[in-house]
Amino acid sequence: MASLFLLILALFTFQFQIGVLISSQTIPNQDDSYIKFIQNANTLPTTEKYDYIIIGGGTAGCPLAATLSSNFSVLVLERGSDPNAFPMVLSQEGMANTLTDDDNGHNPFQRFISEDGVENIRGRVLGGGSMINVGFYSRAQPEFFKNSSVQWDMAMVEEAYRWIEETVVSRPELGPWQLAFKEALVEAGVGPDNGYDLNHVVGTRIGGSIFDSRGKRHGAVELLNKANPINLKVATQATVKRIIFSQSNGLSATGVLYSDSNGKLHKATISKNGEIILSAGAIGSPQLLLSSGVGPKSHLSSLKLPLVLHNRHVGQSMADNPRFGATVVLPFLTRPTSVQVVGTLKPNIHIESLSTILPFSISPPFALLPPRSSGVNLSLAIFAGKFSTVSSTGSLRLDRRKNPIVRFNYLSHPDDLERCVEGVRKVGELVNTKVMERIKTRDLEGKMGFEFLGRSLPENMSDYGLVGEFCRKTVTTFWHYHGGCLVGKVVDGNYKVIGINNLRVVDGSTFSLSPGTNPMAAVMMLGRYVGLKMLHQRLGQRSKPFGN
Ligand SMILES: Cc1cc2nc3c(=O)[nH]c(=O)nc-3n(C[C@H](O)[C@H](O)[C@H](O)COP(=O)(O)OP(=O)(O)OC[C@H]3O[C@@H](n4cnc5c(N)ncnc54)[C@H](O)[C@@H]3O)c2cc1C
């Protein structure tokens, strides 16, 4: 599994090198003026008071902080560092190199392996997952809004998306591989061809990217540039240990305890009518609720953690979207391309692809090869599938280590296996289109076929058992894990923690299904949306977000 993960990262490295040349810039240059808000937690007082404290300066936390700062004082507590400390994460070329580093406790990412044995990563840097991800941007599907137990104001959703897109999203221009892939999708019946569309639609389309034409990343951190400068403070290397509660006026969150990089504890509290918002991600938010005493009574007592509120749903319904597909060695060298095109089938099964070059170096004394042969380049085409609704769920629990224990139970539900089988069959149809004839190779007997890297696609796609077996044997992560603090179970329709005053959760942990082909757009939108709602609820008509 480790080598497969490294291979995928290597593939992304090469994809990014050329991606720079092929996307058109539609947004201004990278803007790091957010630096003025950042202070290392070491330099902060040991006690402070704010209107709002946001735990986690990630994909949802940054837009939320910028929005609330328009009228109120906001403290963001982020355990990671300023992304400028890791220039590699700021560009397409460098990102994957950074990801292949060992986890030394200070990298912009943290590795974890689920109990399923699948390697995974989470963001540990200001900007969160949006600073280490692949950058594909696509809005959520209608079912996400319909099935989320939230009364969405769709005009405000649209406003929130636009606020994000004007700052961080570019339209890519397709390279030869993406053009061929798009043609193959349409030929395989994944129609209609919708052209460029950030919305989730059935058929084939080109999506957005947070990498601009020069390969510069525009992560959630740049949304902080929209904040009201007099109201925002962002503390980096500030790891929140637990939330502080009071029983004096009903159970209420009143502050947080966080440690700086020297291990010194700081206390931050909220003023009257203030709130604490957990935006620590699908692993971090349930983890922090549990370590603060909110969760299943039996689990907390087994760890001798004092119970604040019993809620059996905290840390439950954890899901990760399995990635399925195949990798084909191409019979010619082709320019690497990033993911720019998506094919969406009716039941929310999505197929993306990228082409890449995998170089192998040859050691000089290797006598079989001509003298001075230095290396061989392999061109690869990767077909990667995902389905948005995952029926197989697992859970998260604490064991006092840095990372909690997570199990996703990939493909354990028969519906998921069915979705995977359907997706793999579609990949089979795709590779058998006329367009893809070009990537077949002829063997010595003249037979045409594909040169698969790793496991071949099943020969007999009508054999459900065979295709299901392929799914189980090749399952890995699409990095879109979610759940742990679901709406209706842990938070209400306003993202307030059920049974506790002044505490919300706003991030991917509240999702019961993955938003569309890729979740980042919906996570950013959620941060802005909940921020706007909070301002409107608190200020009514007086609410005029700063800079808008
Ligand atoms: C490798 C990879 C590739 C991906 N590719 C794509 C893609 O191309 N397109 C797409 O749409 N999505 C992609 N995703 C998914 C997407 O990036 C995530 O779903 C999204 O970023 C999650 O946002 P979040 O706000 O829920 O959490 P995060 O962005 O992870 O934010 C949580 C923040 O909280 C901080 N934190 C956690 N605990 C604490 C604590 N105790 N104290 C202080 N701070 C804390 C973390 O350091 C982090 O910065 C990818 C993800 C990965 C990992």
The ligand as an ORCA input file, in Angstrom:
! r2SCAN-3c Opt
* xyz 0 1
  C      -4.003     14.661     -1.031
  C      -5.374     15.274     -1.117
  C      -5.881     15.618     -2.357
  C      -7.154     16.187     -2.450
  N      -7.574     16.648     -3.667
  C      -8.712     17.375     -3.728
  C      -9.083     18.040     -4.935
  O      -8.376     18.017     -5.948
  N     -10.262     18.730     -4.943
  C     -11.078     18.802     -3.846
  O     -12.145     19.405     -3.945
  N     -10.732     18.192     -2.695
  C      -9.568     17.521     -2.593
  N      -9.191     16.962     -1.409
  C     -10.117     17.056     -0.247
  C     -10.179     18.457      0.393
  O      -8.915     19.079      0.351
  C     -10.674     18.321      1.857
  O     -11.912     17.647      1.845
  C     -10.868     19.673      2.544
  O      -9.680     20.425      2.437
  C     -11.252     19.486      4.012
  O     -11.473     20.753      4.601
  P     -11.790     20.939      6.171
  O     -11.967     22.393      6.409
  O     -12.864     20.013      6.567
  O     -10.462     20.439      6.901
  P      -8.980     20.998      6.746
  O      -8.831     21.819      5.534
  O      -8.085     19.826      6.914
  O      -8.810     21.986      7.988
  C      -8.610     21.570      9.310
  C      -7.522     22.441      9.930
  O      -7.587     22.290     11.343
  C      -6.283     22.201     11.872
  N      -6.390     21.495     13.161
  C      -6.770     20.211     13.363
  N      -6.763     19.937     14.688
  C      -6.388     21.081     15.328
  C      -6.191     21.435     16.701
  N      -6.380     20.552     17.689
  N      -5.783     22.695     16.998
  C      -5.578     23.617     16.015
  N      -5.743     23.327     14.695
  C      -6.153     22.078     14.365
  C      -5.513     21.440     10.798
  O      -4.128     21.657     10.906
  C      -6.121     22.015      9.512
  O      -5.408     23.140      9.050
  C      -7.942     16.379     -1.279
  C      -7.435     16.036     -0.033
  C      -6.154     15.504      0.061
  C      -5.620     15.164      1.427
*
